[in-house]
Every structure is written in C-alpha cells, then in structure tokens.
C-alpha cells in the first residue's frame, strides 16, 4: 500500500508541477485510469503501466527543460 501511494503521489506531483491545458487533460485521464484500476486489474497489465510511466517520464523531462531554460527543438 505504501508503494502504491508513493507511486501515485510521484505521478501526480510530476505532472502538476507546471499547469497547462495538456497537463490538466492528462491529470483527468490519470484519475480516470486509476479509478478504473480500483475495479479492474489494470495495475498488473504491463501495456498500461509502461505507457503511463513513459508519459510521466516525458512530463518529468519537460519540467527539467523548463527549469534549465534549455531551448526546445521544433
């Protein structure tokens, strides 16, 4: 239980560190996915968790880029 709570805290803390329209939409989607996880077995489905962790990692890297003021390519 402690591990799951830590994972949830980390996911939401990373995503909502900076507010934007796309992040709010993703937070809503994460809330829906986690609510679904309470009634189904999505937490043990690797295709769900891997995609979720990759997306959270992308947001974390975006936070680092914004913090360091590194110009984004594209």
C-alpha positions as CSV (number, residue, x, y, z in Angstrom):
1,X,0.0,0.0,0.0
2,X,2.8,2.4,0.8
3,X,4.5,1.7,-2.5
4,X,1.3,2.4,-4.4
5,X,0.6,5.6,-2.6
6,X,4.2,6.7,-3.2
7,X,3.8,5.9,-6.9
8,X,0.5,7.9,-7.1
9,X,2.0,10.8,-5.3
10,X,5.0,10.9,-7.6
11,X,3.0,10.6,-10.8
12,X,0.7,13.5,-9.9
13,X,3.5,15.6,-8.4
14,X,5.5,15.4,-11.6
15,X,2.6,16.1,-13.9
16,X,1.1,19.0,-12.0
17,X,4.4,20.7,-11.2
18,X,3.5,23.2,-14.0
19,X,-0.1,23.8,-15.1
20,X,-1.1,23.8,-18.7
21,X,-4.1,22.7,-20.7
22,X,-2.5,19.4,-21.8
23,X,-1.4,18.6,-18.3
24,X,-4.9,19.1,-16.9
25,X,-6.3,16.8,-19.6
26,X,-3.7,14.2,-18.7
27,X,-4.4,14.5,-14.9
28,X,-8.1,13.9,-15.7
29,X,-7.2,10.9,-17.8
30,X,-4.9,9.6,-15.0
31,X,-7.7,10.0,-12.4
32,X,-10.0,8.0,-14.7
33,X,-7.4,5.3,-15.2
34,X,-6.7,5.0,-11.5
35,X,-10.5,4.9,-10.8
36,X,-10.8,2.1,-13.3
37,X,-7.8,0.4,-11.6
38,X,-9.8,0.1,-8.4
39,X,-12.4,-2.1,-10.1
40,X,-10.3,-3.9,-12.7
41,X,-6.8,-5.3,-12.8
42,X,-5.1,-2.7,-14.9
43,X,-2.3,-2.3,-12.4
44,X,-0.9,-5.7,-13.4
45,X,-1.2,-5.1,-17.1
46,X,2.3,-4.1,-18.4
47,X,1.0,-2.4,-21.5
48,X,-0.9,0.1,-19.3
49,X,1.8,0.7,-16.7
50,X,4.6,1.0,-19.2
51,X,2.7,3.6,-21.3
52,X,1.8,5.5,-18.2
53,X,5.4,5.6,-16.9
54,X,6.7,6.7,-20.2
55,X,4.3,9.6,-20.4
56,X,5.1,10.6,-16.8
57,X,8.8,10.5,-17.7
58,X,8.2,12.8,-20.7
59,X,6.5,15.3,-18.4
60,X,9.4,15.0,-15.9
61,X,11.9,15.7,-18.7
62,X,9.8,18.7,-19.9
63,X,9.9,20.0,-16.3
64,X,13.7,19.8,-16.3
65,X,13.9,21.5,-19.7
66,X,11.7,24.4,-18.5
67,X,13.7,24.7,-15.2
68,X,17.0,24.9,-17.0
69,X,15.7,27.2,-19.7
70,X,17.1,24.9,-22.4
71,X,15.6,26.0,-25.8
72,X,13.4,23.3,-27.2
73,X,14.0,22.0,-30.7
74,X,11.0,22.1,-33.0
